[in-house]
């Protein structure tokens, strides 16, 4: 008698528990800017400015 009603609650409770775990995982992982830090200028900038540097040296 009690087991069928528990089985009916299992799926919604599992869903809520999974969403709760996801929320806790996301909230517990703050933004870390060092992971997104750009280390200097890229190859496109170097290619553009190297040509102008070569022109100045002539």
PyMOL Python script that loads the backbone (N, CA, C, O; Angstrom):
from pymol import cmd

cmd.read_pdbstr("""\
ATOM      1  N   UNK A   1       0.819  -1.197   0.000  1.00  0.00           N
ATOM      2  CA  UNK A   1       0.000   0.000   0.000  1.00  0.00           C
ATOM      3  C   UNK A   1       0.861   1.259   0.000  1.00  0.00           C
ATOM      4  O   UNK A   1       0.603   2.202  -0.749  1.00  0.00           O
ATOM      5  N   UNK A   2       1.860   1.261   0.828  1.00  0.00           N
ATOM      6  CA  UNK A   2       2.716   2.432   0.922  1.00  0.00           C
ATOM      7  C   UNK A   2       3.751   2.463  -0.212  1.00  0.00           C
ATOM      8  O   UNK A   2       4.152   3.538  -0.658  1.00  0.00           O
ATOM      9  N   UNK A   3       4.176   1.300  -0.669  1.00  0.00           N
ATOM     10  CA  UNK A   3       5.201   1.237  -1.710  1.00  0.00           C
ATOM     11  C   UNK A   3       4.774   1.848  -3.037  1.00  0.00           C
ATOM     12  O   UNK A   3       5.587   2.543  -3.646  1.00  0.00           O
ATOM     13  N   UNK A   4       3.558   1.640  -3.527  1.00  0.00           N
ATOM     14  CA  UNK A   4       3.177   2.283  -4.785  1.00  0.00           C
ATOM     15  C   UNK A   4       3.211   3.818  -4.697  1.00  0.00           C
ATOM     16  O   UNK A   4       3.598   4.486  -5.656  1.00  0.00           O
ATOM     17  N   UNK A   5       2.816   4.360  -3.573  1.00  0.00           N
ATOM     18  CA  UNK A   5       2.844   5.817  -3.450  1.00  0.00           C
ATOM     19  C   UNK A   5       4.285   6.330  -3.390  1.00  0.00           C
ATOM     20  O   UNK A   5       4.573   7.418  -3.889  1.00  0.00           O
ATOM     21  N   UNK A   6       5.181   5.564  -2.790  1.00  0.00           N
ATOM     22  CA  UNK A   6       6.599   5.956  -2.777  1.00  0.00           C
ATOM     23  C   UNK A   6       7.196   5.892  -4.171  1.00  0.00           C
ATOM     24  O   UNK A   6       8.014   6.735  -4.538  1.00  0.00           O
ATOM     25  N   UNK A   7       6.793   4.900  -4.949  1.00  0.00           N
ATOM     26  CA  UNK A   7       7.281   4.794  -6.323  1.00  0.00           C
ATOM     27  C   UNK A   7       6.794   5.954  -7.180  1.00  0.00           C
ATOM     28  O   UNK A   7       7.500   6.397  -8.086  1.00  0.00           O
ATOM     29  N   UNK A   8       5.597   6.446  -6.901  1.00  0.00           N
ATOM     30  CA  UNK A   8       5.088   7.601  -7.655  1.00  0.00           C
ATOM     31  C   UNK A   8       5.872   8.863  -7.332  1.00  0.00           C
ATOM     32  O   UNK A   8       6.001   9.747  -8.179  1.00  0.00           O
ATOM     33  N   UNK A   9       6.389   8.954  -6.132  1.00  0.00           N
ATOM     34  CA  UNK A   9       7.163  10.136  -5.735  1.00  0.00           C
ATOM     35  C   UNK A   9       8.625  10.059  -6.155  1.00  0.00           C
ATOM     36  O   UNK A   9       9.315  11.078  -6.201  1.00  0.00           O
ATOM     37  N   UNK A  10       9.091   8.875  -6.455  1.00  0.00           N
ATOM     38  CA  UNK A  10      10.521   8.701  -6.728  1.00  0.00           C
ATOM     39  C   UNK A  10      10.984   9.510  -7.943  1.00  0.00           C
ATOM     40  O   UNK A  10      12.020  10.170  -7.874  1.00  0.00           O
ATOM     41  N   UNK A  11      10.253   9.475  -9.032  1.00  0.00           N
ATOM     42  CA  UNK A  11      10.683  10.171 -10.247  1.00  0.00           C
ATOM     43  C   UNK A  11      10.719  11.694 -10.052  1.00  0.00           C
ATOM     44  O   UNK A  11      11.727  12.309 -10.401  1.00  0.00           O
ATOM     45  N   UNK A  12       9.671  12.330  -9.515  1.00  0.00           N
ATOM     46  CA  UNK A  12       9.772  13.777  -9.301  1.00  0.00           C
ATOM     47  C   UNK A  12      10.871  14.152  -8.310  1.00  0.00           C
ATOM     48  O   UNK A  12      11.553  15.161  -8.487  1.00  0.00           O
ATOM     49  N   UNK A  13      11.043  13.342  -7.270  1.00  0.00           N
ATOM     50  CA  UNK A  13      12.095  13.644  -6.297  1.00  0.00           C
ATOM     51  C   UNK A  13      13.486  13.476  -6.906  1.00  0.00           C
ATOM     52  O   UNK A  13      14.400  14.234  -6.581  1.00  0.00           O
ATOM     53  N   UNK A  14      13.648  12.510  -7.766  1.00  0.00           N
ATOM     54  CA  UNK A  14      14.920  12.320  -8.459  1.00  0.00           C
ATOM     55  C   UNK A  14      15.220  13.514  -9.361  1.00  0.00           C
ATOM     56  O   UNK A  14      16.356  13.983  -9.430  1.00  0.00           O
ATOM     57  N   UNK A  15      14.197  13.996 -10.045  1.00  0.00           N
ATOM     58  CA  UNK A  15      14.349  15.164 -10.911  1.00  0.00           C
ATOM     59  C   UNK A  15      14.761  16.397 -10.100  1.00  0.00           C
ATOM     60  O   UNK A  15      15.687  17.116 -10.475  1.00  0.00           O
ATOM     61  N   UNK A  16      14.071  16.627  -9.002  1.00  0.00           N
ATOM     62  CA  UNK A  16      14.387  17.782  -8.149  1.00  0.00           C
ATOM     63  C   UNK A  16      15.790  17.645  -7.573  1.00  0.00           C
ATOM     64  O   UNK A  16      16.533  18.624  -7.514  1.00  0.00           O
ATOM     65  N   UNK A  17      16.153  16.455  -7.153  1.00  0.00           N
ATOM     66  CA  UNK A  17      17.488  16.243  -6.599  1.00  0.00           C
ATOM     67  C   UNK A  17      18.569  16.504  -7.647  1.00  0.00           C
ATOM     68  O   UNK A  17      19.602  17.092  -7.326  1.00  0.00           O
ATOM     69  N   UNK A  18      18.355  16.085  -8.869  1.00  0.00           N
ATOM     70  CA  UNK A  18      19.339  16.316  -9.936  1.00  0.00           C
ATOM     71  C   UNK A  18      19.483  17.802 -10.233  1.00  0.00           C
ATOM     72  O   UNK A  18      20.596  18.298 -10.408  1.00  0.00           O
ATOM     73  N   UNK A  19      18.363  18.508 -10.290  1.00  0.00           N
ATOM     74  CA  UNK A  19      18.416  19.957 -10.534  1.00  0.00           C
ATOM     75  C   UNK A  19      19.110  20.671  -9.380  1.00  0.00           C
ATOM     76  O   UNK A  19      19.878  21.608  -9.598  1.00  0.00           O
ATOM     77  N   UNK A  20      18.842  20.229  -8.157  1.00  0.00           N
ATOM     78  CA  UNK A  20      19.458  20.827  -6.973  1.00  0.00           C
ATOM     79  C   UNK A  20      20.976  20.618  -7.014  1.00  0.00           C
ATOM     80  O   UNK A  20      21.735  21.541  -6.722  1.00  0.00           O
ATOM     81  N   UNK A  21      21.412  19.427  -7.371  1.00  0.00           N
ATOM     82  CA  UNK A  21      22.848  19.151  -7.455  1.00  0.00           C
ATOM     83  C   UNK A  21      23.513  20.008  -8.522  1.00  0.00           C
ATOM     84  O   UNK A  21      24.632  20.484  -8.330  1.00  0.00           O
ATOM     85  N   UNK A  22      22.831  20.208  -9.645  1.00  0.00           N
ATOM     86  CA  UNK A  22      23.365  21.066 -10.705  1.00  0.00           C
ATOM     87  C   UNK A  22      23.494  22.502 -10.221  1.00  0.00           C
ATOM     88  O   UNK A  22      24.500  23.161 -10.482  1.00  0.00           O
ATOM     89  N   UNK A  23      22.482  22.987  -9.520  1.00  0.00           N
ATOM     90  CA  UNK A  23      22.512  24.345  -8.985  1.00  0.00           C
ATOM     91  C   UNK A  23      23.661  24.513  -8.006  1.00  0.00           C
ATOM     92  O   UNK A  23      24.379  25.512  -8.063  1.00  0.00           O
ATOM     93  N   UNK A  24      23.843  23.571  -7.124  1.00  0.00           N
ATOM     94  CA  UNK A  24      24.925  23.648  -6.144  1.00  0.00           C
ATOM     95  C   UNK A  24      26.282  23.608  -6.836  1.00  0.00           C
ATOM     96  O   UNK A  24      27.198  24.329  -6.442  1.00  0.00           O
ATOM     97  N   UNK A  25      26.419  22.780  -7.855  1.00  0.00           N
ATOM     98  CA  UNK A  25      27.684  22.675  -8.586  1.00  0.00           C
ATOM     99  C   UNK A  25      28.009  23.986  -9.296  1.00  0.00           C
ATOM    100  O   UNK A  25      29.155  24.433  -9.279  1.00  0.00           O
ATOM    101  N   UNK A  26      27.005  24.604  -9.919  1.00  0.00           N
ATOM    102  CA  UNK A  26      27.224  25.857 -10.642  1.00  0.00           C
ATOM    103  C   UNK A  26      27.509  26.991  -9.668  1.00  0.00           C
ATOM    104  O   UNK A  26      28.406  27.801  -9.904  1.00  0.00           O
ATOM    105  N   UNK A  27      26.761  27.055  -8.586  1.00  0.00           N
ATOM    106  CA  UNK A  27      26.951  28.123  -7.602  1.00  0.00           C
ATOM    107  C   UNK A  27      28.278  27.964  -6.871  1.00  0.00           C
ATOM    108  O   UNK A  27      28.872  28.957  -6.452  1.00  0.00           O
ATOM    109  N   UNK A  28      28.740  26.757  -6.716  1.00  0.00           N
ATOM    110  CA  UNK A  28      29.995  26.514  -6.020  1.00  0.00           C
ATOM    111  C   UNK A  28      31.219  26.695  -6.893  1.00  0.00           C
ATOM    112  O   UNK A  28      32.343  26.609  -6.399  1.00  0.00           O
ATOM    113  N   UNK A  29      31.029  26.942  -8.169  1.00  0.00           N
ATOM    114  CA  UNK A  29      32.133  27.124  -9.100  1.00  0.00           C
ATOM    115  C   UNK A  29      32.129  28.569  -9.595  1.00  0.00           C
ATOM    116  O   UNK A  29      31.614  28.852 -10.676  1.00  0.00           O
ATOM    117  N   UNK A  30      32.699  29.483  -8.811  1.00  0.00           N
ATOM    118  CA  UNK A  30      32.649  30.895  -9.199  1.00  0.00           C
ATOM    119  C   UNK A  30      33.505  31.181 -10.434  1.00  0.00           C
ATOM    120  O   UNK A  30      34.358  30.384 -10.824  1.00  0.00           O
ATOM    121  N   UNK A  31      33.256  32.315 -11.020  1.00  0.00           N
ATOM    122  CA  UNK A  31      34.035  32.748 -12.175  1.00  0.00           C
ATOM    123  C   UNK A  31      35.488  32.944 -11.761  1.00  0.00           C
ATOM    124  O   UNK A  31      35.783  33.616 -10.772  1.00  0.00           O
ATOM    125  N   UNK A  32      36.374  32.356 -12.521  1.00  0.00           N
ATOM    126  CA  UNK A  32      37.801  32.495 -12.243  1.00  0.00           C
ATOM    127  C   UNK A  32      38.441  33.169 -13.444  1.00  0.00           C
ATOM    128  O   UNK A  32      38.670  32.521 -14.465  1.00  0.00           O
ATOM    129  N   UNK A  33      38.736  34.467 -13.336  1.00  0.00           N
ATOM    130  CA  UNK A  33      39.242  35.197 -14.507  1.00  0.00           C
ATOM    131  C   UNK A  33      40.577  34.671 -15.033  1.00  0.00           C
ATOM    132  O   UNK A  33      40.871  34.840 -16.216  1.00  0.00           O
ATOM    133  N   UNK A  34      41.385  34.045 -14.195  1.00  0.00           N
ATOM    134  CA  UNK A  34      42.663  33.545 -14.693  1.00  0.00           C
ATOM    135  C   UNK A  34      42.478  32.450 -15.735  1.00  0.00           C
ATOM    136  O   UNK A  34      43.390  32.167 -16.511  1.00  0.00           O
ATOM    137  N   UNK A  35      41.296  31.832 -15.755  1.00  0.00           N
ATOM    138  CA  UNK A  35      41.029  30.822 -16.770  1.00  0.00           C
ATOM    139  C   UNK A  35      40.731  31.446 -18.131  1.00  0.00           C
ATOM    140  O   UNK A  35      40.843  30.780 -19.159  1.00  0.00           O
ATOM    141  N   UNK A  36      40.353  32.715 -18.138  1.00  0.00           N
ATOM    142  CA  UNK A  36      39.975  33.398 -19.376  1.00  0.00           C
ATOM    143  C   UNK A  36      40.944  34.525 -19.736  1.00  0.00           C
ATOM    144  O   UNK A  36      40.664  35.323 -20.630  1.00  0.00           O
ATOM    145  N   UNK A  37      42.047  34.588 -19.064  1.00  0.00           N
ATOM    146  CA  UNK A  37      42.997  35.672 -19.268  1.00  0.00           C
ATOM    147  C   UNK A  37      43.748  35.477 -20.576  1.00  0.00           C
ATOM    148  O   UNK A  37      44.276  34.399 -20.849  1.00  0.00           O
ATOM    149  N   UNK A  38      43.787  36.526 -21.375  1.00  0.00           N
ATOM    150  CA  UNK A  38      44.535  36.462 -22.628  1.00  0.00           C
ATOM    151  C   UNK A  38      45.982  36.834 -22.346  1.00  0.00           C
ATOM    152  O   UNK A  38      46.246  37.837 -21.682  1.00  0.00           O
ATOM    153  N   UNK A  39      46.900  36.056 -22.833  1.00  0.00           N
ATOM    154  CA  UNK A  39      48.309  36.271 -22.540  1.00  0.00           C
ATOM    155  C   UNK A  39      49.002  36.977 -23.700  1.00  0.00           C
ATOM    156  O   UNK A  39      49.713  36.347 -24.483  1.00  0.00           O
ATOM    157  N   UNK A  40      48.797  38.247 -23.803  1.00  0.00           N
ATOM    158  CA  UNK A  40      49.478  39.014 -24.831  1.00  0.00           C
ATOM    159  C   UNK A  40      48.689  39.107 -26.115  1.00  0.00           C
ATOM    160  O   UNK A  40      47.564  38.619 -26.222  1.00  0.00           O
ATOM    161  N   UNK A  41      49.300  39.734 -27.066  1.00  0.00           N
ATOM    162  CA  UNK A  41      48.638  39.956 -28.343  1.00  0.00           C
ATOM    163  C   UNK A  41      48.749  38.711 -29.204  1.00  0.00           C
ATOM    164  O   UNK A  41      49.675  37.913 -29.064  1.00  0.00           O
ATOM    165  N   UNK A  42      47.794  38.568 -30.086  1.00  0.00           N
ATOM    166  CA  UNK A  42      47.720  37.363 -30.899  1.00  0.00           C
ATOM    167  C   UNK A  42      48.525  37.440 -32.180  1.00  0.00           C
ATOM    168  O   UNK A  42      49.166  38.453 -32.461  1.00  0.00           O
ATOM    169  N   UNK A  43      48.490  36.368 -32.955  1.00  0.00           N
ATOM    170  CA  UNK A  43      49.284  36.301 -34.181  1.00  0.00           C
ATOM    171  C   UNK A  43      48.820  37.296 -35.251  1.00  0.00           C
ATOM    172  O   UNK A  43      49.631  37.751 -36.058  1.00  0.00           O
ATOM    173  N   UNK A  44      47.548  37.632 -35.267  1.00  0.00           N
ATOM    174  CA  UNK A  44      47.075  38.589 -36.261  1.00  0.00           C
ATOM    175  C   UNK A  44      47.665  39.981 -35.978  1.00  0.00           C
ATOM    176  O   UNK A  44      48.070  40.684 -36.904  1.00  0.00           O
ATOM    177  N   UNK A  45      47.709  40.368 -34.719  1.00  0.00           N
ATOM    178  CA  UNK A  45      48.288  41.661 -34.346  1.00  0.00           C
ATOM    179  C   UNK A  45      49.780  41.681 -34.691  1.00  0.00           C
ATOM    180  O   UNK A  45      50.289  42.672 -35.215  1.00  0.00           O
ATOM    181  N   UNK A  46      50.471  40.586 -34.396  1.00  0.00           N
ATOM    182  CA  UNK A  46      51.917  40.527 -34.674  1.00  0.00           C
ATOM    183  C   UNK A  46      52.194  40.631 -36.170  1.00  0.00           C
ATOM    184  O   UNK A  46      53.126  41.320 -36.583  1.00  0.00           O
ATOM    185  N   UNK A  47      51.391  39.953 -36.980  1.00  0.00           N
ATOM    186  CA  UNK A  47      51.596  40.001 -38.428  1.00  0.00           C
ATOM    187  C   UNK A  47      51.380  41.418 -38.948  1.00  0.00           C
ATOM    188  O   UNK A  47      52.122  41.888 -39.811  1.00  0.00           O
ATOM    189  N   UNK A  48      50.368  42.093 -38.426  1.00  0.00           N
ATOM    190  CA  UNK A  48      50.065  43.454 -38.878  1.00  0.00           C
ATOM    191  C   UNK A  48      51.162  44.429 -38.470  1.00  0.00           C
ATOM    192  O   UNK A  48      51.574  45.270 -39.269  1.00  0.00           O
ATOM    193  N   UNK A  49      51.633  44.321 -37.244  1.00  0.00           N
ATOM    194  CA  UNK A  49      52.600  45.294 -36.742  1.00  0.00           C
ATOM    195  C   UNK A  49      54.041  44.946 -37.089  1.00  0.00           C
ATOM    196  O   UNK A  49      54.911  45.815 -37.038  1.00  0.00           O
ATOM    197  N   UNK A  50      54.302  43.724 -37.432  1.00  0.00           N
ATOM    198  CA  UNK A  50      55.658  43.378 -37.846  1.00  0.00           C
ATOM    199  C   UNK A  50      55.948  44.001 -39.207  1.00  0.00           C
ATOM    200  O   UNK A  50      57.075  44.426 -39.460  1.00  0.00           O
ATOM    201  N   UNK A  51      54.965  44.061 -40.073  1.00  0.00           N
ATOM    202  CA  UNK A  51      55.165  44.672 -41.385  1.00  0.00           C
ATOM    203  C   UNK A  51      55.476  46.160 -41.235  1.00  0.00           C
ATOM    204  O   UNK A  51      56.353  46.673 -41.929  1.00  0.00           O
ATOM    205  N   UNK A  52      54.780  46.856 -40.348  1.00  0.00           N
ATOM    206  CA  UNK A  52      55.053  48.275 -40.173  1.00  0.00           C
ATOM    207  C   UNK A  52      56.402  48.486 -39.463  1.00  0.00           C
ATOM    208  O   UNK A  52      57.062  49.499 -39.697  1.00  0.00           O
ATOM    209  N   UNK A  53      56.812  47.564 -38.618  1.00  0.00           N
ATOM    210  CA  UNK A  53      58.115  47.682 -37.952  1.00  0.00           C
ATOM    211  C   UNK A  53      59.240  47.488 -38.954  1.00  0.00           C
ATOM    212  O   UNK A  53      60.275  48.146 -38.860  1.00  0.00           O
ATOM    213  N   UNK A  54      59.047  46.585 -39.917  1.00  0.00           N
ATOM    214  CA  UNK A  54      60.072  46.383 -40.947  1.00  0.00           C
ATOM    215  C   UNK A  54      60.202  47.604 -41.844  1.00  0.00           C
ATOM    216  O   UNK A  54      61.302  47.945 -42.278  1.00  0.00           O
ATOM    217  N   UNK A  55      59.064  48.275 -42.128  1.00  0.00           N
ATOM    218  CA  UNK A  55      59.091  49.476 -42.952  1.00  0.00           C
ATOM    219  C   UNK A  55      59.859  50.604 -42.252  1.00  0.00           C
ATOM    220  O   UNK A  55      60.567  51.365 -42.912  1.00  0.00           O
ATOM    221  N   UNK A  56      59.730  50.720 -40.952  1.00  0.00           N
ATOM    222  CA  UNK A  56      60.400  51.789 -40.199  1.00  0.00           C
ATOM    223  C   UNK A  56      61.902  51.571 -40.147  1.00  0.00           C
ATOM    224  O   UNK A  56      62.656  52.542 -40.090  1.00  0.00           O
ATOM    225  N   UNK A  57      62.358  50.331 -40.164  1.00  0.00           N
ATOM    226  CA  UNK A  57      63.784  50.064 -40.029  1.00  0.00           C
ATOM    227  C   UNK A  57      64.549  50.365 -41.325  1.00  0.00           C
ATOM    228  O   UNK A  57      65.777  50.450 -41.305  1.00  0.00           O
ATOM    229  N   UNK A  58      63.848  50.524 -42.436  1.00  0.00           N
ATOM    230  CA  UNK A  58      64.533  50.806 -43.718  1.00  0.00           C
ATOM    231  C   UNK A  58      64.932  52.208 -43.863  1.00  0.00           C
ATOM    232  O   UNK A  58      65.512  52.583 -44.882  1.00  0.00           O
TER     233      UNK A  58
END
""", "prot")
cmd.dss("prot")
cmd.show_as("cartoon", "prot")
cmd.util.cbc("prot")
cmd.orient("prot")
